[in-house]
Amino acid sequence: MSKRHAGLWSSVVLLGLTTIGAYGVAYYAIGVLIPAIADDTGWRAGTLASAFSLGLLLQGGVALGLGRVFDRWGSVLAFGISLAVGAPLLFVASFAAEAWQFILAWTLGAASIGGGLYYNVTMPALGRLFADRRATALSGLTLLGAFASPIFYPLTAALIESMGWRSTLRVLVALLVVIVLPAVLLVRASGGGSPRVRAPGGSFVTALRAPPVYRALMVVALAAFANSAVMLHQISIMEATGLSLAAASGYAGLKGFCQLPGRVTLSPLLRLMSLRALMATCYVLATTSVLALLFALDAGNTTVLLIYFTVVSGVSLGLMSPLSGLFQAEVYGEKRLGTLSGVNVIVVSVAGAAGSWLGGISLDATSSFHLLLAGAMVFQLAAVAALRWQASASNSLADSHDPEAALTTTT
């Protein structure tokens, strides 16, 4: 095995473990912690859940800031700041005497961890280190990352049963530090990108106004809107088909495992079709899975339809995680990849929050999931159309003799 090949896989493993720890503690564990905290303290579960939502929204701003740090000074400082700020704040949350104290500490801590240790920084770090093998690196990273929820859901529950939520949170934070620190110290993606690769536009604002960039942001916004609406309500929708809560949760868990085949098959599929063609295929498959869920609401025998939804949506979601990283690297360029990936997080966070919120409003207004699911399909197909629109701008750039002018000309 060559030294570079060994370096690739050691970096993938280190950042994969970082992904498992960061998402496991800051994203998945709170779903298990909230009911335990509510039972122990009497604080309302709905109030505690606001910590999760606020953390997601604030995460976008943190991602933008740490993305700029990554672009200028590299991964060590970006990862280090995220861990040094986020871990202590999550630890402080375990000592909260009032609900607002927990919400404040968790919001700031989870946003710090998410903004600097989620895919928006780990993917650009691998892409910058191994630009010639980016697809392989991101496939391996997201394959490992898929184990975050299967590991941390049961681990958090087991710890709570044995030591209560406060000690559990402290153990999880310690585990987070142990898992992430090796990547902080050993993965060294430099700042500034490759001097041979032009960034979109001459300035950050110009880059955002470039057609390939703002159209790419429109693509991810439309997809995030649809995905969030379905993701948040999928268990309730499956219950509405006649399933028990346990059975609906089982299907949702299976959907997570179905991401693995998608990530394993990424490289072979990219040898058969282009990046955008594979992304469009994933959006269309996601649309058909939502259609199956819509039919399941009215069908007498829902098993086949729910299995189709679970498997197809899981595989397409599994593919889209690394595809998103490849897409961003291609469109945003190396020089500002971290910064524009931070903007990407902001767009996805806002669109996702809007999708879940408007999906709930449609449910309240109609007392039915039909409008929610129909709307999700419309937005998924709109993402396909926006992807074609974005491709036309990227093709114009590739054909232009003046890349700078092509990026700053609206069409």
C-alpha positions in Angstrom: 0.0 0.0 0.0 1.4 3.4 -1.0 2.0 6.1 1.5 -0.6 8.3 -0.1 -3.1 5.5 -0.2 -2.6 4.8 3.5 -2.9 8.6 4.2 -6.2 8.6 2.4 -7.8 5.9 4.4 -6.3 7.0 7.7 -7.8 10.5 7.1 -11.2 9.0 6.1 -11.3 6.9 9.2 -10.3 9.8 11.5 -12.9 12.1 10.0 -15.4 9.3 9.8 -15.1 8.8 13.6 -15.3 12.6 14.0 -18.6 12.5 12.0 -20.0 9.7 14.2 -19.1 11.5 17.4 -20.2 15.0 16.3 -23.6 13.9 14.8 -24.1 11.3 17.5 -23.7 13.6 20.4 -24.9 17.0 19.0 -27.7 15.8 16.7 -29.0 12.3 17.6 -28.5 12.1 21.4 -30.8 14.9 22.3 -33.8 13.0 20.9 -33.2 10.4 23.7 -32.2 13.0 26.3 -35.3 15.2 26.1 -37.8 12.8 27.5 -35.4 11.8 30.2 -34.8 15.4 31.1 -38.5 16.2 31.1 -39.3 13.3 33.4 -36.5 14.2 35.8 -37.0 18.0 35.9 -40.6 18.6 35.0 -39.5 20.9 32.2 -41.8 20.6 29.1 -40.5 18.4 26.3 -41.6 20.9 23.7 -39.7 23.7 25.4 -36.5 21.5 25.6 -36.9 20.6 21.9 -36.4 24.3 21.0 -32.8 23.8 21.9 -32.5 21.4 18.9 -34.2 23.8 16.5 -32.3 26.9 17.7 -29.0 25.0 17.5 -29.7 24.1 13.8 -30.5 27.6 12.9 -27.5 29.1 14.7 -25.3 26.3 13.2 -25.5 28.0 9.8 -23.8 31.2 11.0 -21.2 29.2 12.8 -20.6 27.1 9.7 -20.0 30.3 7.7 -17.6 31.7 10.2 -15.6 28.4 10.6 -15.7 27.8 6.9 -13.9 31.1 6.4 -11.4 30.0 9.1 -10.9 26.7 7.2 -10.4 28.5 3.9 -7.8 30.9 5.3 -5.9 28.8 8.0 -6.9 25.2 7.3 -8.6 22.3 9.1 -6.7 22.2 12.4 -7.8 25.6 13.6 -11.4 25.1 12.3 -11.8 21.7 14.0 -10.0 22.9 17.1 -12.2 26.0 17.6 -15.4 23.9 17.1 -14.3 21.3 19.7 -12.8 23.7 22.2 -16.0 25.9 22.2 -18.7 23.3 21.7 -17.7 20.5 24.1 -17.5 22.7 27.2 -20.9 24.3 26.4 -22.5 20.9 26.1 -20.8 19.9 29.4 -22.3 23.0 31.0 -25.7 22.0 29.8 -25.6 19.0 32.1 -25.5 21.3 35.2 -28.6 23.4 34.1 -30.9 24.2 37.0 -33.6 25.9 34.8 -34.8 25.0 31.3 -33.5 28.2 29.8 -30.0 27.4 31.0 -30.1 24.0 29.2 -31.6 25.5 26.1 -28.9 28.3 25.9 -26.0 26.0 26.6 -27.1 23.3 24.3 -28.0 25.7 21.5 -24.6 27.3 21.6 -22.7 24.0 22.1 -24.5 22.1 19.4 -24.2 24.9 16.9 -20.5 25.1 17.6 -20.0 21.4 17.1 -22.3 21.3 14.0 -20.8 24.3 12.4 -17.2 23.0 12.5 -17.3 19.2 12.7 -20.2 18.2 10.4 -19.9 17.4 6.7 -19.7 21.1 5.7 -16.1 21.1 7.0 -15.0 17.4 7.0 -16.0 17.0 3.3 -14.0 20.0 2.1 -11.1 18.9 4.2 -10.9 15.5 2.5 -11.6 17.1 -0.9 -8.7 19.5 -0.4 -6.4 16.7 0.7 -7.3 14.2 -2.0 -8.8 16.1 -4.9 -7.8 13.4 -7.3 -9.8 10.8 -5.3 -12.5 12.9 -3.9 -15.4 10.5 -4.8 -13.7 7.6 -3.0 -12.8 9.7 0.0 -16.3 11.2 0.5 -18.0 7.8 -0.1 -15.9 6.3 2.7 -16.5 9.3 5.0 -20.3 9.2 4.6 -20.3 5.4 4.9 -18.8 5.6 8.3 -21.0 8.6 9.2 -24.1 6.6 8.6 -23.3 4.7 11.8 -23.8 7.7 14.1 -27.5 7.1 14.8 -27.3 3.3 15.1 -24.5 3.7 17.7 -25.6 6.8 19.7 -29.4 6.1 20.0 -29.0 2.9 21.9 -25.8 4.0 23.7 -27.5 7.2 25.0 -30.5 5.2 26.2 -28.4 2.6 28.0 -26.3 5.3 29.7 -29.5 7.1 30.9 -30.9 3.9 32.4 -27.7 3.3 34.3 -26.7 6.8 35.4 -29.4 9.4 34.6 -29.3 12.2 32.0 -26.8 14.5 33.6 -24.0 12.0 34.0 -24.9 10.6 30.5 -24.4 13.9 28.9 -21.0 14.4 30.6 -19.9 10.9 29.5 -21.1 11.7 25.9 -19.1 15.0 25.9 -16.0 13.2 27.1 -16.5 10.5 24.5 -16.9 13.3 21.9 -13.5 14.8 22.8 -11.7 11.4 22.8 -13.2 10.6 19.3 -12.6 14.0 17.7 -9.2 15.1 19.1 -7.1 12.7 16.9 -8.6 14.2 13.8 -8.0 17.7 15.1 -4.3 16.9 15.6 -3.6 14.6 12.7 -5.7 15.7 9.8 -4.1 18.8 8.3 -5.9 20.2 5.3 -4.3 23.5 4.4 -6.0 26.8 3.9 -6.3 28.7 0.7 -7.0 25.8 -1.6 -4.9 25.0 -4.7 -3.3 28.0 -6.2 -4.0 26.5 -9.6 -7.8 26.5 -9.1 -9.7 29.7 -9.5 -12.5 30.5 -7.0 -15.8 31.6 -8.4 -15.7 35.4 -8.9 -13.2 37.9 -7.6 -14.8 38.4 -4.2 -17.1 36.5 -1.8 -20.1 38.6 -2.8 -19.3 38.2 -6.5 -19.0 34.5 -6.0 -22.5 34.4 -4.4 -23.9 36.3 -7.4 -22.3 34.0 -9.9 -25.0 31.9 -11.8 -23.5 28.5 -11.1 -23.3 29.3 -7.3 -26.7 30.9 -6.6 -28.4 28.3 -8.8 -26.7 25.5 -6.9 -28.0 27.1 -3.7 -31.5 27.1 -5.1 -31.1 23.3 -5.9 -30.2 22.4 -2.3 -32.8 24.7 -0.9 -35.7 23.1 -2.8 -34.5 19.6 -1.9 -34.0 20.5 1.7 -37.5 21.9 1.9 -39.0 18.7 0.7 -36.8 16.4 2.6 -37.3 18.1 5.9 -41.1 18.1 5.6 -41.2 14.4 5.0 -38.4 13.5 7.5 -40.0 15.3 10.5 -43.5 13.8 9.9 -42.7 10.4 8.5 -43.4 8.4 11.6 -46.7 10.2 12.1 -47.6 9.5 8.4 -46.8 5.8 8.8 -48.9 5.7 11.9 -51.7 7.2 9.9 -51.5 4.2 7.5 -52.4 1.9 10.4 -49.0 1.1 11.9 -48.2 1.1 15.6 -45.7 3.6 16.9 -43.2 0.8 17.3 -43.6 -0.5 13.8 -43.4 3.0 12.3 -40.2 3.7 14.3 -38.8 0.4 13.0 -39.4 1.5 9.4 -37.7 4.8 10.1 -34.7 3.0 11.6 -34.5 0.7 8.6 -34.4 3.7 6.4 -31.2 4.8 8.2 -29.5 1.5 7.5 -30.6 1.6 3.8 -28.3 4.6 3.4 -25.4 2.2 3.5 -26.0 0.6 0.0 -26.3 4.0 -1.5 -22.9 5.1 -0.2 -21.2 1.9 -1.1 -22.3 2.1 -4.7 -21.4 5.8 -5.2 -18.1 5.2 -7.1 -19.4 2.6 -9.5 -22.5 4.7 -10.3 -20.4 7.8 -11.0 -18.5 5.7 -13.6 -21.8 5.0 -15.3 -23.3 8.5 -15.2 -22.4 12.1 -14.5 -22.6 13.8 -11.1 -25.7 15.8 -12.0 -27.4 12.9 -13.7 -27.0 10.8 -10.5 -28.2 13.7 -8.4 -31.3 14.1 -10.6 -31.9 10.3 -10.4 -31.8 10.5 -6.6 -34.3 13.4 -6.5 -36.7 11.5 -8.8 -36.3 8.3 -6.7 -37.1 10.3 -3.6 -40.2 11.7 -5.3 -41.4 8.2 -6.2 -40.8 7.1 -2.5 -43.0 10.0 -1.3 -45.6 9.0 -3.9 -45.6 5.5 -2.4 -46.2 7.0 1.0 -49.1 9.0 -0.3 -50.7 5.9 -1.8 -50.1 4.1 1.5 -52.4 6.5 3.3 -55.4 5.3 1.2 -54.4 1.7 0.3 -55.7 -1.4 2.1 -52.4 -3.2 2.0 -49.6 -0.8 2.8 -46.6 -3.2 3.5 -45.2 -3.2 0.0 -45.6 0.6 -0.3 -44.0 1.3 3.0 -41.1 -1.0 2.2 -40.6 0.8 -1.1 -40.6 4.2 0.7 -38.1 2.9 3.3 -35.7 1.3 0.9 -35.8 3.8 -1.9 -35.8 6.9 0.2 -33.0 5.5 2.3 -30.8 4.6 -0.6 -31.3 7.9 -2.4 -30.6 9.8 0.9 -27.4 7.7 1.3 -26.2 8.7 -2.2 -27.1 12.3 -1.8 -24.8 12.9 1.2 -21.5 12.3 -0.7 -23.0 13.7 -3.9 -23.7 16.9 -2.2 -20.1 17.2 -1.2 -18.9 16.5 -4.7 -21.4 19.0 -6.1 -20.2 21.7 -3.8 -16.6 21.1 -4.5 -17.2 21.3 -8.2 -19.3 24.4 -8.1 -17.8 26.5 -5.3 -14.1 25.9 -6.1 -11.2 25.1 -3.8 -10.3 28.6 -2.6 -13.7 29.4 -1.0 -15.0 25.8 -0.5 -15.3 26.1 3.3 -16.9 29.5 3.2 -19.4 28.7 0.5 -20.1 25.4 2.2 -21.0 27.4 5.2 -23.5 29.4 3.1 -24.8 26.1 1.9 -25.5 25.1 5.5 -27.4 28.4 6.1 -29.6 27.8 3.1 -30.3 24.2 3.9 -31.0 25.0 7.6 -33.5 27.8 6.7 -35.2 25.8 3.9 -35.4 22.7 6.1 -36.9 24.7 8.9 -39.4 26.2 6.5 -40.3 22.9 5.1 -41.0 21.2 8.4 -42.9 24.3 9.7 -45.1 24.7 6.6 -45.7 20.9 6.5 -47.1 21.2 10.1 -49.3 24.2 9.1 -50.7 22.2 6.2 -51.5 19.3 8.5 -53.2 21.6 11.0 -55.2 23.3 8.2 -56.3 20.1 6.4 -56.1 17.4 9.1 -54.4 15.3 6.5 -50.9 14.5 5.2 -51.9 14.5 1.6 -51.1 18.2 1.0 -47.8 17.9 2.8 -46.7 14.9 0.7 -47.9 16.4 -2.6 -46.0 19.6 -1.8 -42.9 17.6 -1.1 -43.1 15.9 -4.5 -43.5 19.2 -6.2 -40.4 20.6 -4.5 -38.3 17.5 -5.3 -39.2 17.8 -8.9 -38.5 21.5 -8.8 -35.0 20.6 -7.5 -34.5 18.5 -10.7 -35.5 21.4 -12.9 -33.2 23.8 -10.9 -30.4 21.3 -11.3 -30.8 21.5 -15.1 -30.8 25.3 -14.8 -27.6 25.2 -12.8 -26.0 22.8 -15.2 -26.5 25.3 -18.1 -24.6 28.0 -16.1 -21.8 25.6 -15.3 -21.6 24.5 -19.0 -21.4 28.2 -20.0 -18.5 28.6 -17.6 -16.7 25.6 -19.0 -17.1 26.8 -22.6 -16.1 30.4 -21.9 -12.6 31.6 -22.7 -13.0 34.0 -19.7 -14.0 32.1 -16.6 -14.2 35.2 -14.5 -16.6 36.8 -16.9 -18.7 33.7 -17.3 -19.2 33.5 -13.5 -20.3 37.1 -13.2 -22.7 37.2 -16.2 -26.4 36.5 -15.4 -28.3 34.4 -17.9 
